[in-house]
Amino acid sequence: MGAVRLLVVEDDPSISGFVVRGLREELYVVDLAEDGLAGEQLAGDGQYDAIVLDIMLPKLDGIELCRRLRQDGVDTPVLMLTARDAVTDRIRGLDAGADDYLVKPFAFDELLARLRALTRRGRSRQLDTRLSYGPLVLDTESHRVAAAGRELDLSATEYRLLEHLLRHAGAIVSRDQLAEHVWGGDYDPFSNLADVYIGYLRKKLRAAGIELPLIHTIRGMGYMLKDGA
């Protein structure tokens, strides 16, 4: 499995901005929907590890959205956000199929803790905490990466990129796959962002003493993590 994927459904930009930014800094891949119908469309394929869902939304409110998802068989864990703190609102959300409830304003650390608990419960099997290939070792719990025993200082984006390559070592990974799993919805398909970050990773691997190429460019197809020429 790749990076943890989250969907945030929130129409208030002051809230969605800091939530999405904070979650991405914590190495999650995050998509944002700003109304209930857009959230329903994105969530319908069940490919997210958790959904952060506001109750008060335009076009389709969060409770009805959650109810529809459950009726359609989507079992993605849902954390509801709302400014309402009445017990009746909490009950309505939970009865609609939400897994947890957080009242605004909230501490970001509490949001993180609740999401960690939800994603652990929501998975049918645990992610491997240690990925290794050739001289590379990546720990998905501590987010530490070592090359030939030397720890690498990677940005959040570089980390997600290397993790995805490690999970598909020996296979070709297309630029579209990287766009989906590393940048989520914030990627221009005509940009060279993937090439730029591949370059950053190669430079850091060389600085760590890895002389043989590990990340290979497969012309017209994408990249491959492969030990040796």
C-alpha positions as a Markdown table, in Angstrom:
| # | Residue | x | y | z |
|---|---|---|---|---|
| 1 | Met | 0.0 | 0.0 | 0.0 |
| 2 | Gly | 1.1 | 3.5 | -0.6 |
| 3 | Ala | 0.8 | 6.7 | 1.5 |
| 4 | Val | -2.3 | 7.2 | 3.7 |
| 5 | Arg | -5.0 | 9.0 | 1.6 |
| 6 | Leu | -7.5 | 11.3 | 3.2 |
| 7 | Leu | -10.5 | 13.3 | 1.9 |
| 8 | Val | -11.4 | 16.5 | 3.6 |
| 9 | Val | -14.9 | 17.8 | 2.8 |
| 10 | Glu | -15.1 | 21.4 | 4.2 |
| 11 | Asp | -16.4 | 24.6 | 2.6 |
| 12 | Asp | -14.8 | 27.1 | 5.0 |
| 13 | Pro | -11.4 | 28.0 | 3.5 |
| 14 | Ser | -10.1 | 29.2 | 6.8 |
| 15 | Ile | -10.6 | 25.7 | 8.2 |
| 16 | Ser | -9.8 | 23.6 | 5.2 |
| 17 | Gly | -6.7 | 25.6 | 4.5 |
| 18 | Phe | -5.0 | 24.9 | 7.8 |
| 19 | Val | -6.3 | 21.3 | 8.0 |
| 20 | Val | -5.1 | 20.3 | 4.5 |
| 21 | Arg | -1.8 | 22.0 | 4.9 |
| 22 | Gly | -1.2 | 20.5 | 8.3 |
| 23 | Leu | -2.1 | 17.0 | 7.2 |
| 24 | Arg | 0.2 | 17.2 | 4.2 |
| 25 | Glu | 3.0 | 18.3 | 6.4 |
| 26 | Glu | 2.4 | 15.1 | 8.4 |
| 27 | Leu | 2.9 | 13.1 | 5.1 |
| 28 | Tyr | -0.7 | 12.4 | 4.3 |
| 29 | Val | -1.9 | 12.6 | 0.7 |
| 30 | Val | -5.0 | 14.8 | 0.9 |
| 31 | Asp | -7.8 | 15.7 | -1.5 |
| 32 | Leu | -10.3 | 18.6 | -0.7 |
| 33 | Ala | -13.9 | 18.8 | -1.7 |
| 34 | Glu | -15.8 | 22.1 | -0.9 |
| 35 | Asp | -19.4 | 20.9 | -1.1 |
| 36 | Gly | -21.3 | 17.8 | -0.3 |
| 37 | Leu | -21.9 | 16.6 | -3.9 |
| 38 | Ala | -18.2 | 17.0 | -4.8 |
| 39 | Gly | -17.3 | 15.0 | -1.6 |
| 40 | Glu | -19.8 | 12.3 | -2.5 |
| 41 | Gln | -18.3 | 11.9 | -6.0 |
| 42 | Leu | -14.7 | 11.7 | -4.6 |
| 43 | Ala | -15.6 | 9.4 | -1.7 |
| 44 | Gly | -17.7 | 7.0 | -3.8 |
| 45 | Asp | -14.9 | 4.8 | -5.0 |
| 46 | Gly | -13.8 | 4.0 | -1.4 |
| 47 | Gln | -10.2 | 4.6 | -2.1 |
| 48 | Tyr | -9.5 | 6.8 | 0.9 |
| 49 | Asp | -8.2 | 5.6 | 4.3 |
| 50 | Ala | -10.4 | 8.2 | 6.1 |
| 51 | Ile | -12.8 | 11.1 | 5.5 |
| 52 | Val | -12.8 | 14.3 | 7.5 |
| 53 | Leu | -16.4 | 15.5 | 6.9 |
| 54 | Asp | -18.0 | 18.8 | 8.0 |
| 55 | Ile | -21.7 | 18.7 | 8.8 |
| 56 | Met | -22.7 | 22.1 | 7.4 |
| 57 | Leu | -22.0 | 21.9 | 3.7 |
| 58 | Pro | -23.6 | 23.5 | 0.6 |
| 59 | Lys | -25.5 | 21.3 | -1.9 |
| 60 | Leu | -25.5 | 18.2 | 0.4 |
| 61 | Asp | -25.0 | 18.3 | 4.2 |
| 62 | Gly | -22.5 | 16.0 | 5.9 |
| 63 | Ile | -25.0 | 13.8 | 7.6 |
| 64 | Glu | -26.9 | 13.0 | 4.4 |
| 65 | Leu | -23.6 | 12.5 | 2.6 |
| 66 | Cys | -22.4 | 10.0 | 5.3 |
| 67 | Arg | -25.8 | 8.2 | 5.1 |
| 68 | Arg | -25.6 | 7.9 | 1.3 |
| 69 | Leu | -22.0 | 6.6 | 1.5 |
| 70 | Arg | -23.0 | 3.9 | 4.0 |
| 71 | Gln | -26.1 | 3.0 | 1.9 |
| 72 | Asp | -23.8 | 2.6 | -1.1 |
| 73 | Gly | -21.5 | 0.2 | 0.8 |
| 74 | Val | -18.6 | 2.7 | 1.3 |
| 75 | Asp | -17.1 | 1.7 | 4.7 |
| 76 | Thr | -14.3 | 4.4 | 4.8 |
| 77 | Pro | -13.9 | 5.7 | 8.3 |
| 78 | Val | -15.6 | 9.1 | 8.8 |
| 79 | Leu | -14.6 | 11.8 | 11.3 |
| 80 | Met | -17.3 | 14.5 | 11.4 |
| 81 | Leu | -16.4 | 18.1 | 12.1 |
| 82 | Thr | -19.0 | 20.6 | 13.2 |
| 83 | Ala | -19.4 | 23.8 | 15.1 |
| 84 | Arg | -22.5 | 22.3 | 16.8 |
| 85 | Asp | -21.9 | 20.7 | 20.2 |
| 86 | Ala | -25.4 | 19.6 | 21.0 |
| 87 | Val | -25.7 | 15.9 | 22.0 |
| 88 | Thr | -28.5 | 15.5 | 19.5 |
| 89 | Asp | -26.2 | 16.5 | 16.6 |
| 90 | Arg | -23.6 | 14.1 | 17.7 |
| 91 | Ile | -26.2 | 11.3 | 17.8 |
| 92 | Arg | -27.5 | 12.2 | 14.3 |
| 93 | Gly | -24.0 | 12.0 | 12.9 |
| 94 | Leu | -23.2 | 8.7 | 14.5 |
| 95 | Asp | -26.5 | 7.3 | 13.5 |
| 96 | Ala | -25.8 | 8.3 | 9.9 |
| 97 | Gly | -22.6 | 6.1 | 10.0 |
| 98 | Ala | -19.9 | 8.4 | 11.2 |
| 99 | Asp | -17.1 | 6.7 | 13.3 |
| 100 | Asp | -16.0 | 9.7 | 15.4 |
| 101 | Tyr | -17.0 | 13.3 | 16.1 |
| 102 | Leu | -14.9 | 16.5 | 16.7 |
| 103 | Val | -16.4 | 19.8 | 17.7 |
| 104 | Lys | -15.0 | 23.1 | 16.3 |
| 105 | Pro | -12.8 | 24.7 | 17.4 |
| 106 | Phe | -10.4 | 21.8 | 17.8 |
| 107 | Ala | -6.7 | 21.3 | 18.4 |
| 108 | Phe | -4.9 | 20.0 | 15.3 |
| 109 | Asp | -3.1 | 17.4 | 17.4 |
| 110 | Glu | -6.4 | 16.0 | 18.5 |
| 111 | Leu | -7.5 | 15.7 | 14.9 |
| 112 | Leu | -4.3 | 13.9 | 14.1 |
| 113 | Ala | -4.7 | 11.5 | 17.0 |
| 114 | Arg | -8.3 | 10.7 | 16.0 |
| 115 | Leu | -7.3 | 10.1 | 12.4 |
| 116 | Arg | -4.5 | 7.8 | 13.4 |
| 117 | Ala | -7.0 | 5.7 | 15.5 |
| 118 | Leu | -9.5 | 5.6 | 12.6 |
| 119 | Thr | -7.0 | 4.6 | 10.0 |
| 120 | Arg | -5.7 | 1.8 | 12.2 |
| 121 | Arg | -9.1 | 0.5 | 12.8 |
| 122 | Gly | -10.2 | 0.9 | 9.2 |
| 123 | Arg | -7.5 | -1.2 | 7.6 |
| 124 | Ser | -8.0 | -4.9 | 7.1 |
| 125 | Arg | -4.2 | -5.4 | 7.6 |
| 126 | Gln | -1.4 | -3.4 | 9.0 |
| 127 | Leu | 1.0 | -1.6 | 6.8 |
| 128 | Asp | 4.6 | -2.8 | 6.9 |
| 129 | Thr | 6.5 | -0.4 | 9.1 |
| 130 | Arg | 9.8 | -1.1 | 7.5 |
| 131 | Leu | 10.5 | -1.0 | 3.7 |
| 132 | Ser | 13.9 | -1.9 | 2.4 |
| 133 | Tyr | 15.5 | -2.3 | -1.0 |
| 134 | Gly | 19.2 | -2.4 | -1.8 |
| 135 | Pro | 20.9 | 0.1 | 0.4 |
| 136 | Leu | 17.6 | 1.9 | 1.3 |
| 137 | Val | 15.6 | 1.5 | 4.5 |
| 138 | Leu | 12.5 | 3.5 | 5.2 |
| 139 | Asp | 10.5 | 3.3 | 8.5 |
| 140 | Thr | 6.8 | 4.3 | 7.9 |
| 141 | Glu | 6.2 | 4.9 | 11.6 |
| 142 | Ser | 9.2 | 7.2 | 12.4 |
| 143 | His | 9.4 | 8.5 | 8.8 |
| 144 | Arg | 13.1 | 8.0 | 9.0 |
| 145 | Val | 15.0 | 7.0 | 5.8 |
| 146 | Ala | 18.6 | 5.7 | 5.6 |
| 147 | Ala | 20.8 | 5.0 | 2.6 |
| 148 | Ala | 23.8 | 2.7 | 3.2 |
| 149 | Gly | 23.4 | 3.3 | 6.9 |
| 150 | Arg | 23.4 | 7.1 | 6.6 |
| 151 | Glu | 20.2 | 8.9 | 7.5 |
| 152 | Leu | 18.6 | 11.1 | 4.8 |
| 153 | Asp | 17.1 | 14.4 | 5.4 |
| 154 | Leu | 14.0 | 14.4 | 3.1 |
| 155 | Ser | 11.2 | 16.9 | 2.7 |
| 156 | Ala | 7.6 | 15.5 | 3.1 |
| 157 | Thr | 7.2 | 15.3 | -0.7 |
| 158 | Glu | 10.5 | 13.6 | -1.2 |
| 159 | Tyr | 9.6 | 11.1 | 1.5 |
| 160 | Arg | 6.2 | 10.3 | -0.1 |
| 161 | Leu | 7.9 | 9.9 | -3.5 |
| 162 | Leu | 10.6 | 7.5 | -2.2 |
| 163 | Glu | 8.0 | 5.5 | -0.2 |
| 164 | His | 5.9 | 5.0 | -3.3 |
| 165 | Leu | 9.0 | 3.9 | -5.4 |
| 166 | Leu | 10.0 | 1.5 | -2.6 |
| 167 | Arg | 6.6 | -0.1 | -2.5 |
| 168 | His | 6.9 | -0.7 | -6.2 |
| 169 | Ala | 10.6 | -1.5 | -6.4 |
| 170 | Gly | 11.5 | -3.3 | -9.6 |
| 171 | Ala | 8.4 | -2.1 | -11.4 |
| 172 | Ile | 7.8 | 1.0 | -13.6 |
| 173 | Val | 5.9 | 3.8 | -11.9 |
| 174 | Ser | 4.3 | 6.3 | -14.3 |
| 175 | Arg | 4.3 | 10.0 | -13.7 |
| 176 | Asp | 0.5 | 9.8 | -13.5 |
| 177 | Gln | 0.8 | 7.2 | -10.6 |
| 178 | Leu | 3.2 | 9.5 | -8.8 |
| 179 | Ala | 0.9 | 12.5 | -9.3 |
| 180 | Glu | -2.0 | 10.5 | -7.8 |
| 181 | His | -0.1 | 9.0 | -4.8 |
| 182 | Val | 2.4 | 11.8 | -4.0 |
| 183 | Trp | 0.6 | 15.0 | -4.8 |
| 184 | Gly | -3.1 | 13.9 | -4.7 |
| 185 | Gly | -5.3 | 16.4 | -6.5 |
| 186 | Asp | -2.7 | 19.2 | -6.5 |
| 187 | Tyr | -0.8 | 18.3 | -9.6 |
| 188 | Asp | -0.7 | 19.8 | -13.1 |
| 189 | Pro | -0.2 | 16.9 | -15.5 |
| 190 | Phe | 1.8 | 19.1 | -17.8 |
| 191 | Ser | 4.3 | 20.1 | -15.2 |
| 192 | Asn | 7.7 | 18.6 | -14.6 |
| 193 | Leu | 7.3 | 18.5 | -10.9 |
| 194 | Ala | 7.9 | 14.7 | -10.7 |
| 195 | Asp | 11.1 | 15.1 | -12.7 |
| 196 | Val | 12.3 | 17.9 | -10.4 |
| 197 | Tyr | 11.7 | 15.8 | -7.2 |
| 198 | Ile | 13.3 | 12.7 | -8.7 |
| 199 | Gly | 16.3 | 14.9 | -9.3 |
| 200 | Tyr | 16.3 | 16.1 | -5.7 |
| 201 | Leu | 16.2 | 12.4 | -4.5 |
| 202 | Arg | 19.0 | 11.4 | -6.8 |
| 203 | Lys | 21.2 | 14.2 | -5.5 |
| 204 | Lys | 20.6 | 13.3 | -1.9 |
| 205 | Leu | 21.4 | 9.6 | -2.6 |
| 206 | Arg | 24.7 | 10.6 | -4.2 |
| 207 | Ala | 25.5 | 12.8 | -1.2 |
| 208 | Ala | 24.9 | 9.8 | 1.0 |
| 209 | Gly | 27.5 | 7.9 | -1.0 |
| 210 | Ile | 25.2 | 5.9 | -3.3 |
| 211 | Glu | 27.2 | 6.0 | -6.6 |
| 212 | Leu | 25.2 | 3.4 | -8.6 |
| 213 | Pro | 22.0 | 4.7 | -10.0 |
| 214 | Leu | 18.9 | 3.5 | -8.0 |
| 215 | Ile | 16.1 | 5.6 | -9.6 |
| 216 | His | 16.1 | 4.9 | -13.3 |
| 217 | Thr | 14.2 | 6.9 | -15.9 |
| 218 | Ile | 12.3 | 4.6 | -18.3 |
| 219 | Arg | 11.9 | 6.8 | -21.4 |
| 220 | Gly | 8.3 | 7.5 | -22.2 |
| 221 | Met | 7.0 | 5.4 | -19.3 |
| 222 | Gly | 8.2 | 6.8 | -15.9 |
| 223 | Tyr | 10.6 | 5.6 | -13.3 |
| 224 | Met | 11.9 | 2.4 | -11.7 |
| 225 | Leu | 13.7 | 1.8 | -8.5 |
| 226 | Lys | 16.3 | -0.8 | -9.4 |
| 227 | Asp | 19.5 | -1.7 | -7.6 |
| 228 | Gly | 22.3 | -1.5 | -10.3 |
| 229 | Ala | 22.5 | -0.3 | -13.9 |
